[in-house]
Amino acid sequence: MRISRRTFAAAAAVAVVLPLSACGSGDDGGGSTDASGKVEGTITFQTWNLRANFKSYFEGVVSDFEKKYPDTQVKWVDQPAEGYADKISADAAGGTLPDVVNVSPDLVAPLAKAGLALDLDKAAAKYRKEYLPGAWASHRIPGMTGTYAFPWYLNTGPLFYNKSLFKDAGLDASKPPKTYDELFADALRLAKKSKGEVATLANVPTIEDFGRYGVELMNKEGTAFAFNDTKGVELLTKYKELYDAKALDPQVLTATPESSGKKFLTGAVAMNPGSALDLGNFKKQAPNLYKNIGITDQITSTGKVNMYVMGVMVNSRSQRKPAAVAFAHYVTDAQRQMSFAKKVAIFPSTAGSLDDPYFTKEDGTDETRVRIAAAASLKNAVNYTPVLFSEQMKTALRNEVAKALQGKESPKAALDNAVKACDRLLQQQG
Amino acid sequence: MASSTVSRVRRHLPTSPWLFAAPGLLVVGVFVLYPFVSTLVNAFTDRRTLIPGRFVGLANFRELLHDDMFWIGLRNSALYVLGVVPALVLLPLLLALLVQKNIPGIGFFRSAFYTPVVASIVVVGLIWVWLLDERGLVNSLLETIGVGRVGFLSDQWLLLLSAMAVTVWKGLGYYMIIYLAALANVPRELHEAAAVDGAGAVRRFLTVTVPAVRSTMVLVGALSSVAAFKVFSEVYLMAGPDGGPAGEDTTLVMLVQRTGTGLTGRVGYASAMSVVVFVVTVGLMLLVLRADRKEEA
C-alpha cells in the first residue's frame, strides 16, 4: 500500500479542517433541568484545595451519603488552588467536567453562560428555603434567570495590624482605622513618622475596595461597569496620595496576596487582610509579630464588609443528575456546613446557623473573638465582587490603577480606561 | 511465480517504513501538528474557552494592530532579544575559554557554571526575587555602601533588565558547553602559528578563535534569539502575573497566556498572537541564518 500524494493531501486537509469542526459545533443548551428520579449511580465531586486539611471530613461526608443512598458511589477529587480556574476550563472545554463542582460565583458565571451549570431554581427549588436568601442569590448571573450553584460556606476575613508599628508612629494601637478616611489619615502619619520606612498597606485598591468605599460598581441592569464615578475617582486619588507619601509599599504595583502577606510578616507593612487561619502562621513563623498582632474588621465606609461566597455547582450535562443534585445539597445542608465550620474558620450559608452559640459566645481566645466578630459582620455583609468580573477585567483594573499611582494618568482617566476595557470584555463574554 | 513474488514485495515494501514510523508520527501528529494547525485555525475565529467560535477572517489581526498591550508585549519581547542575545553569544564563549584548559579543579568550575542550567526556573526566579527585593540582599549591600535602595522589582525598566540578567545567568552554562565542544575542534597549530607570528591573546582570540567557532556563534545566536523572544518564566516570576507595574513588562508569550486561558479566555485572539510569535521567531531564525550565509559567501 503506497501512500499516494492524493492520500497525503487528503490527510493534510483533514488535519486542517478537523479543528474547524470544533468551531460552531458546541451545544449551547445545558440539557434538561429535570433532576427528579432515583438517586443512584456513580458521580464525581471536585473540591478546591481541601484534601490536605480536611481529608477525613470529606471522606466521612461521602461515606455518610453513600450509606443514605446505597445505590450511589461518590468519587471525590481535589484540585490544588493554583490554576483551579484553568483546570475547570480545561475540563469544561473537554467535556470532562465532574458532576458536582466546588465553585465561586465568578467561576459559575461563564459556566452558566455556556450552559454547563444546572439551574437550581428549576432543578432544586425545594431546597431554597434552607439557605440565607442573600447566599442563595449569590449565584445568580446578571442577564440570566436562575440560580446556578448551592451556596456553601461564607467567609469574611479580618484585617490584621502590627500594634508596635502603630505605637511607634504615636497612634493609638487600640483604635485601628475602621473607615477609609481613618485609614488614609493613619497611613500618612505612619509613613511620615517612619520617614517612609513603614508602609501601611502592600496592596492596591481592588474592586472590593471600590465597593466598600461606596462606589457603584455596575449599572442596575448589570450590563456595564460604573466604578469611574466621582466616588471611585476620589478613592483612587487618595491612594495616589498614599503612594506618593510611601504609605504604600514600594513594590505594591507588582504585589500578589502572597507577597503582601510576607511583607506583613517581616514588619515592612503595618496592615494586611487575612483570615483566622493566619493566626497560626503568625504564631509559627513570626512569634514577635504574633505578640503584637491586632485584629480588626475590614475597612469599610459603607458599614458593610465584603463577603466571599463558595458554592457547589451541578454539571447540567451530568448523566446522574438526581444523585448529583442530592449530593450537592447534602454537602451544603445545615448539618454538614455546621460541622465543617467547626473544623475551619468558615461560616455556614444555611438559615439560622449563624445564631448557634458557636458563633455568638466568647470564650476569651483570639480565635473565638475573630470568629464571633466575623459572624456578626456577615449578617449584613455584601459580596462586592461582581460575578461577571473576570480575571482579565481584574488585570485591566490593576494596570490602570498602577498607571494612576505612578502619575502616568489621572485617576479619572485611569478609571475611565478601566471601565472601557472591562465593558469591552463584558461584551465579548456575550 | 517469481514475478508475482516480486510484485508482492514491491507492494509491501513501502508500507514497512511507515509502520515503523507510525507511533512517532502519531505522537507528532497529535501533540505537535494538531495543536499547531488548531492554533492557526483558531486565529481566524472568535473562539473562547467555553464558547465555540465563528470564522471572523482577519478581525483578530486587525484588533492586534490597535491593542496597546500587544505592542507593549512585542516591544518587550524584541528588547529581550536585543538585550539577551549579544550577552549569550559572547559571555559563554569567554567562559568556555576560561574553563577550557585541563588544570586541577577545573571540573568544579565547569559544574558550578552549569548548575543554573539544571536548576528549576521557578526556584531560580524565587531566589532572584529574594535577592533583588526592596529589602533583599543586593539592596542591603547597596545601602551599606551608600548607594541606597534600587527598585529592581518595582521600576519598569530595571525589572526587565533584572529578568534579562537572570536569563543570561541561567543560560551561560548551557551555551558554554556548546562552545567547549566547538573549541575542542579548533586546531592547536593555528594558535601556535599565530603566537609565533607575535599575536597576543586578544589578537589570537579575534583572528583564530572567533573565525573557528563562528558557525557555533551563529547557532547560539539563533537558539538564544528564539528563546529570548518567547521568554515567559523569568518575567512572570519576577514581574508577577500582571507583567510588572501597569503591565509594562508584559512579554508577548505572557500576553498569550493571560488572554487565552481561564474560563473567559479569548482563545481565538490569543491564537492570533501566537501566530505573530511564530512568524517573528521563524523570521529571526531565517535572518540569522541568512546573515551567516552571506558572510560565508
Chai-1 contact restraints between the chains, C-beta under 6 A:
chainA,res_idxA,chainB,res_idxB,connection_type,confidence,min_distance_angstrom,max_distance_angstrom,comment,restraint_id
A,M1,B,T15,contact,1.0,0.0,6.0,A-B,restraint_1
A,R2,B,P14,contact,1.0,0.0,6.0,A-B,restraint_2
A,A15,B,V37,contact,1.0,0.0,6.0,A-B,restraint_3
A,V16,B,V37,contact,1.0,0.0,6.0,A-B,restraint_4
A,P19,B,S38,contact,1.0,0.0,6.0,A-B,restraint_5
A,P19,B,V41,contact,1.0,0.0,6.0,A-B,restraint_6
A,L20,B,V41,contact,1.0,0.0,6.0,A-B,restraint_7
A,C23,B,T45,contact,1.0,0.0,6.0,A-B,restraint_8
A,C23,B,P52,contact,1.0,0.0,6.0,A-B,restraint_9
A,C23,B,G53,contact,1.0,0.0,6.0,A-B,restraint_10
A,G24,B,P52,contact,1.0,0.0,6.0,A-B,restraint_11
A,S25,B,P52,contact,1.0,0.0,6.0,A-B,restraint_12
A,G26,B,P52,contact,1.0,0.0,6.0,A-B,restraint_13
A,A85,B,G262,contact,1.0,0.0,6.0,A-B,restraint_14
A,A85,B,L263,contact,1.0,0.0,6.0,A-B,restraint_15
A,D86,B,T261,contact,1.0,0.0,6.0,A-B,restraint_16
A,S89,B,T49,contact,1.0,0.0,6.0,A-B,restraint_17
A,S89,B,G262,contact,1.0,0.0,6.0,A-B,restraint_18
A,S89,B,L263,contact,1.0,0.0,6.0,A-B,restraint_19
A,A92,B,L50,contact,1.0,0.0,6.0,A-B,restraint_20
A,A93,B,T49,contact,1.0,0.0,6.0,A-B,restraint_21
A,P110,B,L50,contact,1.0,0.0,6.0,A-B,restraint_22
A,P110,B,L263,contact,1.0,0.0,6.0,A-B,restraint_23
A,P110,B,T264,contact,1.0,0.0,6.0,A-B,restraint_24
A,A114,B,L50,contact,1.0,0.0,6.0,A-B,restraint_25
A,A114,B,I51,contact,1.0,0.0,6.0,A-B,restraint_26
A,P250,B,E134,contact,1.0,0.0,6.0,A-B,restraint_27
A,P250,B,S154,contact,1.0,0.0,6.0,A-B,restraint_28
A,Q251,B,E134,contact,1.0,0.0,6.0,A-B,restraint_29
A,Q251,B,L153,contact,1.0,0.0,6.0,A-B,restraint_30
A,Q251,B,S154,contact,1.0,0.0,6.0,A-B,restraint_31
A,L253,B,P245,contact,1.0,0.0,6.0,A-B,restraint_32
A,T254,B,A239,contact,1.0,0.0,6.0,A-B,restraint_33
A,T254,B,G240,contact,1.0,0.0,6.0,A-B,restraint_34
A,T254,B,G244,contact,1.0,0.0,6.0,A-B,restraint_35
A,T256,B,G240,contact,1.0,0.0,6.0,A-B,restraint_36
A,S390,B,T264,contact,1.0,0.0,6.0,A-B,restraint_37
A,E391,B,G262,contact,1.0,0.0,6.0,A-B,restraint_38
A,T395,B,D242,contact,1.0,0.0,6.0,A-B,restraint_39
A,R398,B,D242,contact,1.0,0.0,6.0,A-B,restraint_40
A,N399,B,A246,contact,1.0,0.0,6.0,A-B,restraint_41
A,N399,B,G247,contact,1.0,0.0,6.0,A-B,restraint_42
A,A402,B,P245,contact,1.0,0.0,6.0,A-B,restraint_43
A,A402,B,A246,contact,1.0,0.0,6.0,A-B,restraint_44
A,K403,B,A246,contact,1.0,0.0,6.0,A-B,restraint_45
A,Q429,B,T264,contact,1.0,0.0,6.0,A-B,restraint_46
